[in-house]
Amino acid sequence: DGITGWERHAKNPIITNGAKGEWDFSAVYKPFALYDADAQKWRVWFNGRNGAPEYIGMATKDGPDLGFVPAAATAATAATK
């Protein structure tokens, strides 16, 4: 339902802070993800900063699969262990 049943992804965070001195070293936040079906690619825009000012970055991931397992599959796997 988008409200309950959230689970942390094992590879979280997916986008991390940049290296010391980089524009996104202090913080990475406010992500917005969009799947481009024509390009078969995820695009994620995010805000980042190293002090001030704040900048916008973009990360991409090829293919539709992000490696998430539906909650029902997770519960079924746990029940068989």
NUKOL-163872 format. One record per residue (C-alpha): residue in one letter; x, y, z negated. Coordinates in steps of 0.2 Angstrom, whole numbers, plus 2048, in hexadecimal, padded with zeros to 3 digits. Layout:
<atoms>
a, X, Y, Z $
...
</atoms>
This chain:
<atoms>
d, 800, 800, 800 $
g, 80F, 80B, 800 $
i, 80D, 80F, 7EE $
t, 811, 7FF, 7E4 $
g, 81C, 7F0, 7E6 $
w, 82B, 7FA, 7EB $
e, 83C, 7F0, 7EA $
r, 84D, 7F7, 7EB $
h, 856, 7F1, 7FB $
a, 866, 7E7, 7F7 $
k, 871, 7F3, 802 $
n, 86A, 803, 7FA $
p, 86F, 810, 7FC $
i, 86E, 80F, 80F $
i, 877, 820, 811 $
t, 884, 825, 805 $
n, 88D, 835, 801 $
g, 89B, 83A, 80C $
a, 8AE, 83A, 807 $
k, 8B5, 847, 7FB $
g, 8B5, 858, 804 $
e, 8A9, 853, 811 $
w, 899, 85D, 814 $
d, 88E, 84F, 80C $
f, 899, 84B, 7FD $
s, 88F, 852, 7EF $
a, 87D, 84C, 7F4 $
v, 874, 842, 802 $
y, 861, 844, 801 $
k, 850, 847, 809 $
p, 851, 839, 816 $
f, 845, 839, 825 $
a, 845, 829, 82F $
l, 83E, 826, 841 $
y, 83F, 817, 84C $
d, 842, 81B, 85E $
a, 83A, 80C, 867 $
d, 841, 812, 878 $
a, 853, 812, 872 $
q, 850, 803, 866 $
k, 858, 80E, 859 $
w, 855, 815, 847 $
r, 859, 827, 844 $
v, 85A, 82E, 833 $
w, 85C, 840, 830 $
f, 861, 845, 81E $
n, 867, 854, 814 $
g, 878, 855, 80D $
r, 883, 861, 804 $
n, 894, 864, 7FC $
g, 88F, 872, 7F0 $
a, 887, 87F, 7FC $
p, 881, 881, 80A $
e, 875, 872, 80E $
y, 877, 869, 81F $
i, 86D, 85C, 829 $
g, 875, 84C, 82F $
m, 86F, 83E, 839 $
a, 873, 82B, 838 $
t, 86E, 81E, 845 $
k, 86B, 80B, 844 $
d, 869, 801, 854 $
g, 85B, 7F4, 855 $
p, 84A, 7F4, 84B $
d, 850, 7E8, 83D $
l, 855, 7F1, 82D $
g, 857, 7E1, 823 $
f, 848, 7E4, 818 $
v, 83F, 7D4, 812 $
p, 82C, 7D6, 810 $
a, 827, 7D5, 7FD $
a, 81C, 7C6, 801 $
a, 82B, 7BD, 808 $
t, 836, 7C2, 7F9 $
a, 829, 7BB, 7ED $
a, 828, 7AB, 7F7 $
t, 83B, 7A9, 7F6 $
a, 83B, 7AD, 7E4 $
a, 82E, 7A0, 7E0 $
t, 838, 792, 7E9 $
k, 847, 795, 7DF $
</atoms>
